[in-house]
Amino acid sequence: MPKNKTQQLTQGAMMAVIFTALLAITSYIPILSLVTIWFISFPIAWYSAMYDRKASMIVAVVSIGVSILVTGIMSLPLAIIFCLAGFLIGDTLRMKKSKVYLFMTTGISVLLSMAIMYVISVKLFNVDSLKIMLKIARESYERSNELAKTMPGVKALTVEQLEQMFDLVTMVMPTMITMSVFMITFIIITVNLPLLKRFGITVPKFAPFKDLQLPRSVLWYYMLVLIVTLFIKPESGSFADMAFLNLSFILSTLLLLQGISFIHYYVHEQEWPKWIAIVSTILALPLYSFVTLLGIVDLGFNIRALVTGTPRK
C-alpha cells in the first residue's frame, strides 16, 4: 500500500479528476450515462480503500467541489450520493468488513443522505420532487386512460380506480424508495468490487444466494402485520395504515426472496441445470403469492432439511 505523501496527493488529484469526468459524462451524455453512472463511485472507493479516512474525506470533498465547478450546482445531489457511496465502500473494504456490512452501511447512508437532501429541497427551495414525479405520472396515466377509451376491447380505468391506485402508490412510496436505493446500492457494489479487485484491493464475497436464511423473527413480524391488517384495520389514510402497508410490502418482499432462495437451494441439491434456477427466478414475479408462501414454509418449518435427505436425480 503506497505511503509516499507525494504519491498520495497525486493519486487523490487523479481520482478527483476521474470522478468529475464520470459525473460530467453521466450528466451531459445520455447514452453513455447508462454505463458511466454505475462507475462514478469507483475513484473515491479505490482511494478510500487505499488511504486513511481523513485523507479520503478530503479527496471526497474536493471531488464534490471540483465536479460542481465543472457540471454546475444541479449535479450536487448526484455528486454527494455517489461520493458518499464510494467513500463508504472503500472505507469498509479498508477495515476488512463483510460484504453484508458493506451493503447495509452503504445503503442506509445513501438513503439517509437522500432523505436529508429531500427535506432541504422542500424547506429551503420549496421543490418537492416526489410530488412532481407523482403529478407527471398521474398526467401520463390520465392521457393513457383517455386513449384507452377510444380503443375497442380495452377497458379504461374509472376516475375512482385511478384515485385509488395513486393513493396506494403515495402510501407505499417510502418502501418503494427504500427498496430502490438498496437495489441501486447492490448494483453499484456488484459492478465496482470486481474492478476494485483488479486494481489490487481485497474484496469480500456474499454467501451463495441459495444459502440465504432470514431470521425467523421476520415470519413473526409478517404474521403480526397480517393480523393487524385483517382484524384491527387501521383507518384508511392514517399514519398507522401507511406504516403497516409499508411494513407488509417490505416483509412480503423478504419472504419472496426467501422462497426464491429455497428454489435455488432445491435446484442445487437435485443437481439440475442452472438455467432452471434462472427461469424459476423470472417466473417468481408472476407467481408472487406461491413463492412467498414457499418462503414462509421454508422459514417456519426448515424444509431444507427434508430436501437434503431426498435422493438426488
Disulfide bonds with the S-S distance in Angstrom:
none
